[in-house]
Amino acid sequence: MLNFVTSFGDTLPISSLNKSENFFKGASYLNFNFLLMKRFTTNVGARVDYFNTIRNRFYFSPRFSASYMLTPITNLNFSTGIYYQAPLYIWLIADERNRELKSVKVNQYVLGFDHQLNEDALLSVEGFYKDYSDYPTSLVRPYLVLANTGAGFSGSDDNFSSFGLEPLVSSGFGKSRGVELSVQKKLSNTPYYGILSLTYSKTDFTSLDGIERDGTYDQNWIFNLSCGYKINKYWEVSTKFRFASGRPYTPFQTDGSQLVSEYNSRRLKSAHSLDLRVDKRWFFSGWTLITYIDIQNIYNRKNPSGIRWDRREQRVDESSSIGILPSIGISAEF
């Protein structure tokens, strides 16, 4: 047994883990649709989940949605439901106590409307609220809720947080709320198409210490624009632009340590990039050859992806995504 000291000063027991175990999961659902007065559509359903490895093995999840036709081209929509997610397998086999964990519960509410701008264009606006409860939190690290660790396994740079090898309890909770606007234009008689979406959201979680903190993946503003123009049946050009606010991170001290009081208190710089693609089609008897040139991140933006402590250099290392990435390709349609 070795002890690993995190950058926050926590001591974690680290040992080799070599286990083989069988789990069983099952689920069933029922769904009904109703049309009332030719304007009001409802959907009522329920789901039952079973997982044989945790104490509370059965979970019941009711769902409901409704849509009201305000006009022939405008609908008002509402949906709500309860959703569950079972604990990760590695948490359950790493520590027997973790089999007392509950499935993560989410109460979700969505209200919005959609409006047909014309035959090939749709505008929609939605507001949402998600209430998270029974999220696993660490008994060793009372500031840590597993929602902030993601689903990957980043190792020592991430203080082994996502592994969940320590004793956990279902005491974390949080909320996410926001609004999203989208416009979709399909390819039709007009030779252009595209999808535009703009989202503002806010997510935070509270762990055992009772302090509400920004979620690690809380990017407040996200904007996406994908569009294309079909010049003729041979040539097509398309582009994609992405923008996202920087996500939270915890700064390092000059000695490589991190402070719990500054957990997720800073944010990375915003990220954005522009892609450009040109397609050329060659028509033959019974099949089509497609060649293309695709340039991702055409203005070579070095978007920040995270920070880590470089133990060799004894300094903060800011990692970034790849810059400009050109490629060519070929495909065939029969």
Secondary structure, 3 states (H helix, E strand, C coil): CEEEECCCCCEEEECCCCCCCCCCEEEEEEEEEEEECCCEEEEEEEEEEEECCCCCCEEEEEEEEEEEEEECCEEEEEEEEEEEECCCHHHHHHCHHHHHCCCEEEEEEEEEEEEEEECCEEEEEEEEEEEEEEEEEECCCCCCEHHHCCCCCCHHHHCCHHHCCCCEEEEEEEEEEEEEEEEEECCCCCCEEEEEEEEEEEEEEECCCCCEEECCCCCCEEEEEEEEEECCCCEEEEEEEEEECCCEECCCCCCCCCCHHHCCCEECCCEEEEEEEEEEEEEECCEEEEEEEEEECCCCCCCEEEEEEECCCCEEEEEECCCCEEEEEEEEEC
